[in-house]
Amino acid sequence: MVCIDLGSNSLRVAKFNCETQNNEHFFTTVTKIADGLAQTGKINDEAIERTIDALKHAKTIIDFDDEIHAVTTEAVRKASNSMEVISRIKEATDVEFEIISGDDEAKYTLLAVEERIDILYPNENDSFVLVDIGGGSTELIFNYRNKVRSQSFPIGIVTLSQKYDANISLIEQKLPQLMHDMQTFCDETYAQHGKVDKFVATAGTPTTIASLKHNLTYASYDGAVVEGTLLQMCDLDFHRDKLMAMSDKERIEAVGIGRLEVINTGVAIYKELFNIVGIKESVVIDFGLVEGLAMHHCRQKS
């Protein structure tokens, strides 16, 4: 089956094999559908056209003549013209997106990540907190194996970057207050259920830093290598600073076009999450929402 995740910053398309529980083909590109949303409350024409072009390009790489499940998240949830966005994309590409809730977003992401954690750490059955740092929102998911608590927060790398004109000093200054609700949610969860064993992270910022740690480029990115990478806060500072010291050409080779301006914000959010969850090391997982969506529909078929 083909599963598609239209996030606030990126489009991800996976051709997923239900038998192997893995991607046969994968396509991702930056579409920045949340571009300008913080200022206007709408998704603009340019962002819609970028998304349409990206889907048309994906169709030249991946066979769409299969069962298709397409979802979109925070940016389209918030946009006042969300129905127009869905309609225009369907008319141009024949792909109809479903706007899912933050709860469903967390459910699908957890499904994929729990599967990968159990492969990386067989027989441990540790509790963990999963953070999914998106373009328009960040999900905090506490998994105690027999109990899950999750919440979506409107803090994202694209919307925050645009709200504060990518002024990283100002963003870092504002973040503790902006993420205060996350701290409260974490504190309440720990008070009720105890501190978790592991801190797990998925989405573009963690996987980008993990990729840089393995000296991979955008072209040579390998999810199997990135999967299970352990990151500490010092890794975030080191690889962000290393990236900032590169020439424009080197940076594009390292992380691709259109990602650089939000990496600083992503790292700032990630660092604050280290402080919030109170765990010094983070496990990076390559799988995320799109794979979880596929796993969900595979289970429904079986």
KAJO-V567170 format. One record per residue. RES is the residue in one letter. PHI is phi in whole degrees, -180 to 180 (NA if undefined). OMEGA is omega in degrees with one decimal (999 if undefined). D_CENTER is the distance of its C-alpha to the mean C-alpha in whole Angstrom. Layout:
RES/PHI/OMEGA/D_CENTER
RES/PHI/OMEGA/D_CENTER
This chain:
M/NA/176.8/21
V/-109/176.5/18
C/-121/-173.7/15
I/-131/176.1/13
D/-122/174.7/10
L/-97/179.7/10
G/-90/-177.2/8
S/-70/-179.6/9
N/-115/-171.0/9
S/-131/170.3/9
L/-108/178.1/10
R/-125/179.7/10
V/-125/-179.2/13
A/-125/167.5/14
K/-93/-167.8/18
F/-108/178.8/18
N/-100/-176.9/21
C/-66/-178.5/22
E/-73/-178.6/25
T/-87/-176.5/23
Q/57/-179.1/20
N/-148/178.1/18
N/-78/171.5/17
E/-86/176.6/20
H/-141/-179.1/18
F/-143/178.7/15
F/-134/174.6/14
T/-143/176.3/12
T/-155/178.3/13
V/-83/177.5/12
T/-115/178.1/14
K/49/-179.0/13
I/-67/178.2/14
A/-85/-177.8/14
D/-59/179.0/16
G/86/-177.1/19
L/-62/-178.1/18
A/-62/-177.7/19
Q/-88/-170.1/22
T/-109/-174.8/23
G/78/-179.0/21
K/-126/170.0/21
I/-92/-172.4/19
N/-82/-176.8/22
D/-59/-178.4/23
E/-62/179.8/22
A/-67/177.5/18
I/-64/-179.6/20
E/-65/176.6/22
R/-61/-179.9/19
T/-67/177.8/17
I/-61/179.2/20
D/-61/-179.6/21
A/-65/178.5/18
L/-66/177.5/18
K/-63/177.5/22
H/-66/178.8/21
A/-59/-180.0/19
K/-67/176.9/22
T/-81/-177.4/24
I/-106/-176.4/22
I/-119/178.6/21
D/-74/-179.3/24
F/-90/-179.9/23
D/-80/-174.7/26
D/-155/174.2/25
E/-62/-176.7/23
I/-119/173.6/20
H/-127/-175.8/18
A/-125/179.7/16
V/-128/175.2/13
T/-137/-164.4/12
T/-124/-164.0/11
E/-54/-175.3/11
A/-60/-178.7/13
V/-73/174.3/15
R/-57/-173.6/16
K/-83/-171.0/17
A/-67/179.8/19
S/-72/179.9/23
N/-109/-174.3/23
S/-59/-178.2/20
M/-67/176.2/23
E/-65/179.2/24
V/-60/-179.6/21
I/-60/-177.5/21
S/-65/-178.4/24
R/-67/178.7/24
I/-66/180.0/21
K/-65/-179.0/23
E/-62/-175.8/27
A/-86/-171.9/26
T/-126/-175.2/24
D/66/175.2/25
V/-107/-178.9/21
E/-105/-178.3/21
F/-90/171.7/18
E/-103/175.3/17
I/-82/-177.7/16
I/-102/-179.9/15
S/-77/174.5/15
G/-61/178.6/13
D/-66/178.4/15
D/-67/176.6/14
E/-58/179.1/10
A/-65/-178.3/11
K/-62/-178.7/13
Y/-67/-179.2/12
T/-63/179.1/9
L/-62/179.6/12
L/-56/-179.7/14
A/-70/-174.9/12
V/-68/179.4/12
E/-60/177.5/15
E/-59/-177.4/17
R/-73/178.0/16
I/-62/-179.1/17
D/-68/174.5/20
I/-76/-179.7/21
L/-69/-175.8/20
Y/-127/-177.9/22
P/-63/175.2/25
N/71/-179.4/27
E/-87/178.8/25
N/57/-179.3/24
D/-69/169.2/23
S/-76/178.7/21
F/-154/169.1/17
V/-106/178.4/15
L/-108/173.5/11
V/-114/178.8/9
D/-119/-174.6/5
I/-91/-175.6/5
G/-99/-179.8/4
G/-75/-177.8/7
G/-118/-179.7/10
S/-154/173.7/9
T/-128/178.3/8
E/-100/171.5/9
L/-113/-176.1/12
I/-128/178.0/13
F/-97/-177.0/17
N/-114/177.5/18
Y/-97/179.1/22
R/73/176.4/22
N/-103/-179.3/25
K/-153/178.5/23
V/-123/172.5/19
R/-123/-179.5/19
S/-140/176.1/15
Q/-154/176.8/15
S/-101/-178.4/12
F/-120/-175.5/13
P/-78/177.8/13
I/-120/-177.5/12
G/-133/-174.5/10
I/-69/-179.7/10
V/-80/-175.7/12
T/-64/178.8/14
L/-70/178.5/15
S/-59/-177.5/16
Q/-75/-179.4/18
K/-62/-177.4/19
Y/-113/175.5/21
D/51/177.9/21
A/56/176.5/19
N/-80/-170.2/22
I/-65/178.0/20
S/-62/179.0/23
L/-68/179.1/23
I/-60/179.9/20
E/-62/178.8/20
Q/-68/-175.9/23
K/-83/-169.3/22
L/-56/-179.1/19
P/-55/178.2/21
Q/-74/-179.8/22
L/-63/-177.1/19
M/-101/-179.0/17
H/-61/179.3/21
D/-64/176.0/20
M/-65/178.7/17
Q/-60/179.2/20
T/-62/179.6/22
F/-61/178.6/20
C/-65/-179.0/20
D/-60/179.9/23
E/-65/-180.0/25
T/-66/178.0/23
Y/-62/-179.8/24
A/-64/-178.2/28
Q/-84/-168.8/27
H/-123/-178.0/26
G/91/180.0/26
K/-71/-179.9/24
V/-78/-178.2/21
D/-84/-173.6/22
K/-132/175.0/19
F/-113/-175.1/16
V/-116/-178.3/12
A/-133/175.8/9
T/-135/-179.2/6
A/92/-165.3/3
G/-60/-177.8/5
T/-65/178.7/8
P/-60/-177.7/9
T/-70/176.9/9
T/-66/179.3/11
I/-64/177.8/13
A/-63/178.2/14
S/-62/178.0/15
L/-64/178.8/17
K/-63/178.9/19
H/-93/-179.6/20
N/59/174.9/21
L/-88/173.7/19
T/-104/176.7/19
Y/-60/-178.3/16
A/-71/-176.2/19
S/-99/-179.1/20
Y/-51/-178.3/16
D/-136/-178.1/16
G/-58/-180.0/14
A/-67/177.7/17
V/-77/-178.4/18
V/-66/-176.8/15
E/-55/177.9/14
G/89/177.7/16
T/-60/177.7/16
L/-98/179.9/18
L/-122/170.5/17
Q/-114/-177.5/19
M/-59/179.6/19
C/-64/176.7/21
D/-65/-179.5/19
L/-63/179.0/17
D/-63/-175.1/20
F/-61/-174.7/22
H/-78/172.5/19
R/-66/-179.6/18
D/-64/177.8/22
K/-63/178.7/23
L/-66/-179.4/20
M/-67/-179.4/22
A/-82/-178.8/25
M/-76/170.8/25
S/-72/179.4/26
D/-57/-179.0/24
K/-63/-180.0/25
E/-65/-179.4/24
R/-66/178.7/21
I/-64/176.9/20
E/-64/-176.3/21
A/-75/-171.7/19
V/-126/179.2/15
G/90/-178.7/16
I/-81/172.8/17
G/85/-178.1/15
R/-104/-170.0/13
L/-59/-172.4/15
E/-66/-179.6/16
V/-102/-178.4/13
I/-66/177.8/12
N/-56/179.3/15
T/-66/178.6/14
G/-60/178.8/10
V/-65/179.2/13
A/-62/177.6/15
I/-65/-179.2/13
Y/-60/179.4/12
K/-63/179.3/16
E/-66/177.1/17
L/-67/173.3/15
F/-57/179.6/17
N/-65/-176.5/20
I/-67/-174.8/19
V/-82/174.0/18
G/71/177.2/21
I/-125/-169.1/20
K/-82/-175.2/21
E/-133/-177.6/19
S/-120/175.6/15
V/-93/-179.2/15
V/-94/177.1/12
I/-118/-178.6/11
D/-76/-179.8/10
F/-67/179.8/9
G/-154/-173.3/7
L/-56/-173.3/7
V/-65/177.3/10
E/-71/177.1/12
G/-64/175.4/12
L/-60/179.0/13
A/-64/179.6/16
M/-60/178.5/17
H/-59/-177.8/18
H/-74/173.5/20
C/-62/-179.3/21
R/-66/179.0/23
Q/-68/-179.5/24
K/-77/-172.8/26
S/-80/999/27
